[in-house]
Amino acid sequence: MNTPSPRRKLLEGYLSEDPLNETLMLDLAGECFGENDYERALALASSAQRLNPDNAKATAMALLCLLALGRKAQAEASLRAALPRVRTTTEARQLLWPFARFGQTKDGLTVVDAALRQGPMGEDTQLSLLRALHFAGDPSRALVRLLELVTHRTPTPEHDALAALLYFDTQQLDMARVYLARCSSADYESVETLYVSASLCGLDGALADAITLVDRAIAMSPTEGRCAALKGQFLMAAGQLNEALPHLLRATELMPEHVGSWLAVGWCHFFQGNPVEARRAFSHALQLDHNFAESHGAMAVVDASEGRIALAEESAKRAVRIDRNNLSARLARLILDKRKDAPPGTLHEMIMAELKKLPAPQGGSLQQLIQRFTIRQASGTNTTQRSEEK
């Protein structure tokens, strides 16, 4: 075992003087986890759980340790037991994050989905789990469960707002508009309704209106990472790459587990002609979810642009296996085909010129094409791209 760090020794000392301090327990658990002392970290997290069963951070740390120790079945059972106590989306996301950390997002989502099907749970718990299910990458399943939830009751405007978001992220735009109209009729406005309204305006090319709407959402909830990402994407689509990047980076700070935000950062760097930073961001997205087609396609693009032909070919093939309509893989193929014809130093300009020729939504502009790369991933999800590789 490694020699304990000075910080760990200090925390051990403080905890011995205040043995019921949950915060010290979890700080020390984090330090132990960082030193690969998973058993000690688990013991501390479990003690914090016993003191306060509703402490989602303690439960998340225990899950992290169990997964690190290879005790997957025990981790799933612990998650299942904790879900009925969830009251906020933040708590639900905290409980799912350990599974994402170890590449087992699908297993965590399965546990959440089973809990939603079985019920009964409080309404706050149900809505929080639905939002977490969506955020973690399965808006289609979240939508099915939401519709089941409201089958035998009158939906509230909050249900309608979530339905609008889920319909939008499953690319059912007409239904998203229907549910937005229902919210408007009820004089209900939330971050979700503003987010969807802004996204629809952006896809229609009304970028000024879209930015106004997303600014209202940010004012309503300054720490809502999806809105920071969306504003960055709108600025990208407007060609304001330098202004877009800080908003996209802010989104990765607020949502470090969010694949779509890292991809948007990578595309921003790529469109600026900075393939090194683009690769770094795309690689991070790929580490977060190895079964997301756009991540493989994005890596293929940057490999192709830098002349790593074999790598680009392999990444593009993998992207297409996951989603044959993958746009990034098509761009990678275009770069590979055009590379031999590009005079030295002109490849990036040629790529941008060819991008303008690719079909964008509704036959639109380069700005809409960029949005197709990014706004579509604004929640880090696209269920057509999430089938597991065989």
HELIX and SHEET records of a PDB file:
HELIX    1   1 PRO A    6  GLU A   17  1                                  12    
HELIX    2   2 GLU A   22  GLY A   34  1                                  13    
HELIX    3   3 TYR A   38  LEU A   51  1                                  14    
HELIX    4   4 ALA A   56  ALA A   68  1                                  13    
HELIX    5   5 LYS A   72  ALA A   82  1                                  11    
HELIX    6   6 LEU A   83  ARG A   85  5                                   3    
HELIX    7   7 THR A   89  ARG A  101  1                                  13    
HELIX    8   8 THR A  105  GLN A  118  1                                  14    
HELIX    9   9 GLU A  123  PHE A  135  1                                  13    
HELIX   10  10 PRO A  139  LEU A  149  1                                  11    
HELIX   11  11 PRO A  157  ASP A  169  1                                  13    
HELIX   12  12 LEU A  173  SER A  185  1                                  13    
HELIX   13  13 VAL A  191  LEU A  203  1                                  13    
HELIX   14  14 LEU A  207  MET A  220  1                                  14    
HELIX   15  15 GLY A  225  ALA A  237  1                                  13    
HELIX   16  16 LEU A  241  LEU A  254  1                                  14    
HELIX   17  17 VAL A  259  PHE A  271  1                                  13    
HELIX   18  18 PRO A  275  LEU A  288  1                                  14    
HELIX   19  19 ALA A  293  SER A  305  1                                  13    
HELIX   20  20 ILE A  309  ILE A  322  1                                  14    
HELIX   21  21 LEU A  327  ARG A  339  1                                  13    
HELIX   22  22 LEU A  347  LEU A  355  1                                   9    
HELIX   23  23 PRO A  361  GLY A  363  5                                   3    
HELIX   24  24 LEU A  366  THR A  374  1                                   9    
HELIX   25  25 ILE A  375  GLN A  377  5                                   3    
HELIX   26  26 THR A  383  GLN A  385  5                                   3    
END                                                                             
